[in-house]
């Protein structure tokens, strides 16, 4: 009996001391050997144990993250901070180290997840219906297809570096999103789709979410989808597409066209999407229905400024009754059809300055600013000429349309939206202007922002003489300020508007000495 016990014990020790061996490493989606820094991979071999904590993996001298392990395979994340090229992999368990296994890492190794009984799974061929989600977070499937123009998410691995960098084995943040450094291209049925965002999935490790707009004009059916990043192409998956219905692709600040999916009560927003109909309507505020098209926030109808169906854009006023925190549900109706709902985050203030584009300089964002009590635009003279208006306002009446730089000491009026609650005289206990009403044109009373913005011109703090709703308008804010005598001169002097709780926006003005 004693000999039998010894034999069993010796066998147990022999098994525990077996050296791990690596036979292959493949990406988790389609079992290909193409891998990139940060890729999710499956290591195939022997004697890996059964607990991630008892086994470690080194790739290129850096620690990989072990997600799960069984004796013959492990799921890992390749270290994100490796450079492309040849590297050696080692597996170590109980102080026993495998022989080196050589890998070649590429900058990108894209693979799109394919649907099965679960959300994510391993498929050696990676063909079939892809893992897609709608803007309303529903699962896209044959039973619930995407619609032409809809913003749809696909899920993938191997899309490379992000900004900010998310360390190996760390879940991705939601705020800010860890966007990919390189921008992928997505094709649907061979047609280029507009990519709206590309980032790691918040709360997950190593998986990417790419949001794109399904091309309009597709008939009902299932279409091939492929992703390309750098020079590398993904596998091809299929996307079910149904009948066209109204779609919301994004909602942004109507002045800056930034801050996607964030809104301030009483601010002007731009909604982008598809299938709004065929007619444009550019007047009619405060009506909440233009040509059968309407938008609701938590079922509250939003007054509309412009329906630009030809550009898939709607400019509207976020209802003042909305909360200053949390999320609200937004839906679009066009005729008898209603879009899927999306969630918009509400905040107390999020400034966005209206700006004037320069035909001669596409990157210039000249703030929509006037010299005080005139219609004279503050802008570079070259921009005025490019716009076909006089570039010298001297001798012209105050109501004339012209453009020229400001001088240090001049008072100017800057126009923005999203500056938050405005009440008569700025009284914190006062009642804001009701949704659909405009501030009195005679300024009696003046609706002043409860929070006063901080403004800098060329980095120099500036005296804010007034901050509130522009008389005669809804959702449009006016900031009266004096250009500091020490402000720098130039055609692109930065103006920054910041709110006390942090958010800000920047545009430029022209100043001459």
PyMOL commands that set and color helices and strands:
alter all, ss='L'
color gray80, all
select helices_A, chain A and resi 2-16+52-54+309-311+381-387
alter helices_A, ss='H'
color red, helices_A
select strands_A, chain A and resi 21-27+35-36+40-46+55-59+62-63+65-70+73-77+85-93+96-97+101-106+111-112+132-134+139-140+151-157+162-163+179-180+185-188+191-200+208-213+221-229+232-233+237-241+247-253+262-263+268-274+293-297+300-301+304-308+313-317+327-334+337-338+342-346+352-353+355-358+361-367+369-371+376-378+402-404+406-407+411-417+422-424+447-449+454-457+460-461+463-469+477-482+490-498+504-512
alter strands_A, ss='S'
color yellow, strands_A
deselect
rebuild
show_as cartoon
